[in-house]
Amino acid sequence: MTRGPAPKENAQRRNVHDHAQTLSTAPRKGRELPKALAVTTGGARRFWKTWSQAPQTATWVETDWAELEITTKLVDEFFKGDAKLAGEIRQRVAKWGATVEDRNRLRMKLEDPDEGSEEPTPEGGPSEGQVTDEELFKFLSQS
């Protein structure tokens, strides 16, 4: 049983937003991590790789990439032990649509590429994620 009046037979949504985005989740190459950033932690390298290949970056201009560089330096310091930076990092990535909630607020919708395509399988050896998990565990154990 539903509440309220039944919808009209020819109902149309009228609250379509001009700035809403539909982004493709097709794999992207992304940009290389600038050597000038002098990032030393695996967590920061993984952060850069993840964001440089994210669907949101398809529409980024140079100022957005500059923000990613600054945030990557903050992430590098976070992984070196400066936990006070966590809030700042979270605020910055929220503006890019890091979580489902952030993307809903920004009216971003992710669209899957052809469902017939297969994802590439990872090659043998430890992945960057595993190295970062060990690094993060070590950082969190230092309390």
C-alpha positions as CSV (number, residue, x, y, z in Angstrom):
1,M,0.0,0.0,0.0
2,T,1.5,3.3,-1.0
3,R,0.8,6.7,0.6
4,G,-0.5,9.7,-1.1
5,P,-2.4,10.1,-4.3
6,A,-1.7,7.9,-7.2
7,P,0.6,9.5,-9.9
8,K,-1.0,10.9,-13.0
9,E,-0.9,8.6,-16.0
10,N,1.2,11.0,-18.0
11,A,3.5,12.2,-15.2
12,Q,6.8,13.7,-16.1
13,R,9.8,14.6,-13.9
14,R,10.3,18.3,-14.1
15,N,13.4,18.6,-11.8
16,V,16.1,17.7,-14.4
17,H,19.2,19.7,-13.7
18,D,21.3,21.3,-16.5
19,H,24.6,20.5,-14.7
20,A,23.9,16.8,-14.0
21,Q,26.6,14.5,-15.4
22,T,26.6,10.9,-16.7
23,L,30.1,9.6,-16.6
24,S,31.4,6.4,-18.3
25,T,33.2,3.9,-16.1
26,A,35.2,2.6,-19.1
27,P,38.9,2.2,-18.2
28,R,41.0,5.3,-18.6
29,K,44.7,5.6,-18.9
30,G,45.1,8.7,-16.6
31,R,48.1,10.9,-16.2
32,E,51.5,9.9,-14.9
33,L,52.4,11.0,-11.4
34,P,54.7,14.0,-11.7
35,K,58.2,13.3,-10.5
36,A,58.4,16.8,-9.1
37,L,55.8,15.9,-6.4
38,A,58.5,13.7,-4.8
39,V,55.8,11.3,-3.4
40,T,57.5,8.6,-1.3
41,T,54.6,6.4,0.1
42,G,52.8,3.7,-1.8
43,G,49.5,5.0,-0.4
44,A,50.0,8.3,-2.1
45,R,51.0,6.6,-5.4
46,R,47.9,4.5,-5.3
47,F,45.8,7.6,-4.5
48,W,47.2,9.3,-7.6
49,K,46.7,6.3,-9.8
50,T,43.1,5.8,-8.6
51,W,42.1,9.4,-9.1
52,S,43.9,10.0,-12.4
53,Q,42.0,7.1,-13.9
54,A,38.6,7.9,-12.3
55,P,35.6,8.7,-14.5
56,Q,35.4,12.2,-13.0
57,T,38.7,13.2,-14.6
58,A,37.3,13.0,-18.1
59,T,36.1,16.6,-17.7
60,W,38.9,18.0,-15.6
61,V,40.9,21.1,-16.6
62,E,44.4,22.0,-15.4
63,T,43.2,23.6,-12.2
64,D,41.5,20.4,-11.2
65,W,44.8,18.4,-11.9
66,A,46.6,21.0,-9.8
67,E,44.2,20.3,-6.9
68,L,44.9,16.5,-7.3
69,E,48.6,17.2,-7.0
70,I,48.2,19.2,-3.8
71,T,45.9,16.6,-2.4
72,T,48.3,13.8,-3.3
73,K,51.0,15.6,-1.3
74,L,48.6,15.8,1.6
75,V,48.0,12.0,1.3
76,D,51.7,11.4,1.2
77,E,52.1,13.3,4.5
78,F,49.1,11.4,5.9
79,F,50.8,8.1,5.2
80,K,53.9,9.3,6.8
81,G,52.0,9.7,10.0
82,D,50.3,13.1,10.0
83,A,46.7,11.9,10.8
84,K,45.5,15.5,11.3
85,L,45.3,15.7,7.5
86,A,42.5,13.1,7.2
87,G,39.7,15.7,7.4
88,E,41.2,18.0,4.8
89,I,41.7,15.1,2.4
90,R,38.1,13.9,2.9
91,Q,36.8,17.4,2.2
92,R,38.8,17.7,-1.0
93,V,37.9,14.3,-2.4
94,A,34.2,14.9,-1.6
95,K,34.3,17.8,-4.1
96,W,35.3,15.3,-6.8
97,G,32.6,12.7,-6.0
98,A,34.6,10.2,-4.0
99,T,31.6,8.3,-2.5
100,V,28.2,7.4,-3.7
101,E,26.7,10.0,-1.4
102,D,29.1,12.7,-2.8
103,R,28.2,11.7,-6.4
104,N,24.5,11.9,-5.6
105,R,25.0,15.4,-4.1
106,L,26.9,16.4,-7.2
107,R,24.3,14.8,-9.5
108,M,26.9,12.5,-11.0
109,K,25.8,9.2,-12.4
110,L,28.2,6.5,-13.4
111,E,27.4,4.5,-16.5
112,D,28.9,1.0,-17.1
113,P,30.5,0.4,-20.5
114,D,29.3,-2.6,-22.6
115,E,28.5,-5.4,-20.3
116,G,30.0,-7.9,-22.8
117,S,33.6,-6.7,-22.1
118,E,35.7,-8.5,-19.6
119,E,37.9,-6.8,-17.0
120,P,41.6,-7.3,-17.3
121,T,43.0,-9.9,-14.9
122,P,45.8,-8.8,-12.6
123,E,49.2,-10.3,-13.1
124,G,51.1,-12.3,-10.5
125,G,52.8,-10.7,-7.5
126,P,51.7,-8.3,-4.9
127,S,49.4,-5.6,-6.0
128,E,49.8,-1.9,-5.1
129,G,46.8,-2.3,-2.9
130,Q,48.4,-5.0,-0.8
131,V,51.5,-3.0,-0.3
132,T,49.4,0.0,0.7
133,D,47.3,-2.1,3.1
134,E,50.5,-3.2,4.9
135,E,51.7,0.4,5.0
136,L,48.4,1.6,6.4
137,F,48.3,-1.1,9.0
138,K,51.8,-0.1,10.1
139,F,50.7,3.5,10.3
140,L,47.6,2.7,12.4
141,S,49.5,0.4,14.7
142,Q,51.9,3.2,15.8
143,S,49.4,4.9,18.1
